[in-house]
Amino acid sequence: MKRGTLLCVVLLMVFISGLTACNTVHGVGKDVEAGGKAIQKAAN
């Protein structure tokens, strides 16, 4: 495998894993927000 091709594959894998991580963090943020709203609702 040529060095340039290998570099492209590695960069693509890093980019895809970065997108997945952002999506996961976004989902966790939504879950935390929903939990906070439920607590506020229960306190009222």
DRENDO-1510 file (C-alpha; in Angstrom, 1 decimal, always signed):
<recs>
REC; n; res; u; v; w
REC; 1; MET; +0.0; +0.0; +0.0 .
REC; 2; LYS; +1.4; +3.4; -0.9 .
REC; 3; ARG; +2.2; +5.8; +1.8 .
REC; 4; GLY; -0.3; +8.4; +0.6 .
REC; 5; THR; -3.1; +5.9; +0.4 .
REC; 6; LEU; -2.4; +4.7; +3.9 .
REC; 7; LEU; -2.4; +8.3; +5.2 .
REC; 8; CYS; -5.8; +9.0; +3.5 .
REC; 9; VAL; -7.3; +5.8; +5.1 .
REC; 10; VAL; -6.0; +6.8; +8.5 .
REC; 11; LEU; -7.3; +10.4; +8.2 .
REC; 12; LEU; -10.7; +9.1; +7.1 .
REC; 13; MET; -10.9; +6.8; +10.1 .
REC; 14; VAL; -10.0; +9.6; +12.5 .
REC; 15; PHE; -12.6; +11.9; +10.8 .
REC; 16; ILE; -15.4; +9.3; +11.0 .
REC; 17; SER; -14.6; +8.5; +14.7 .
REC; 18; GLY; -14.7; +12.2; +15.4 .
REC; 19; LEU; -18.2; +12.5; +13.9 .
REC; 20; THR; -19.3; +9.5; +16.0 .
REC; 21; ALA; -17.9; +11.1; +19.2 .
REC; 22; CYS; -19.7; +14.4; +18.5 .
REC; 23; ASN; -23.0; +12.6; +18.0 .
REC; 24; THR; -22.5; +10.6; +21.2 .
REC; 25; VAL; -21.7; +13.8; +23.3 .
REC; 26; HIS; -24.7; +15.5; +21.7 .
REC; 27; GLY; -27.0; +12.6; +22.7 .
REC; 28; VAL; -25.6; +12.6; +26.3 .
REC; 29; GLY; -26.3; +16.4; +26.5 .
REC; 30; LYS; -30.0; +15.8; +25.5 .
REC; 31; ASP; -30.3; +13.0; +28.1 .
REC; 32; VAL; -28.9; +15.3; +30.8 .
REC; 33; GLU; -31.2; +18.1; +29.8 .
REC; 34; ALA; -34.2; +15.8; +29.8 .
REC; 35; GLY; -33.3; +14.6; +33.3 .
REC; 36; GLY; -32.9; +18.2; +34.5 .
REC; 37; LYS; -36.4; +19.1; +33.2 .
REC; 38; ALA; -37.9; +16.1; +34.9 .
REC; 39; ILE; -36.4; +17.1; +38.2 .
REC; 40; GLN; -37.7; +20.7; +37.8 .
REC; 41; LYS; -41.1; +19.4; +37.0 .
REC; 42; ALA; -41.1; +17.1; +40.1 .
REC; 43; ALA; -40.0; +20.0; +42.3 .
REC; 44; ASN; -42.9; +22.3; +41.3 .
</recs>
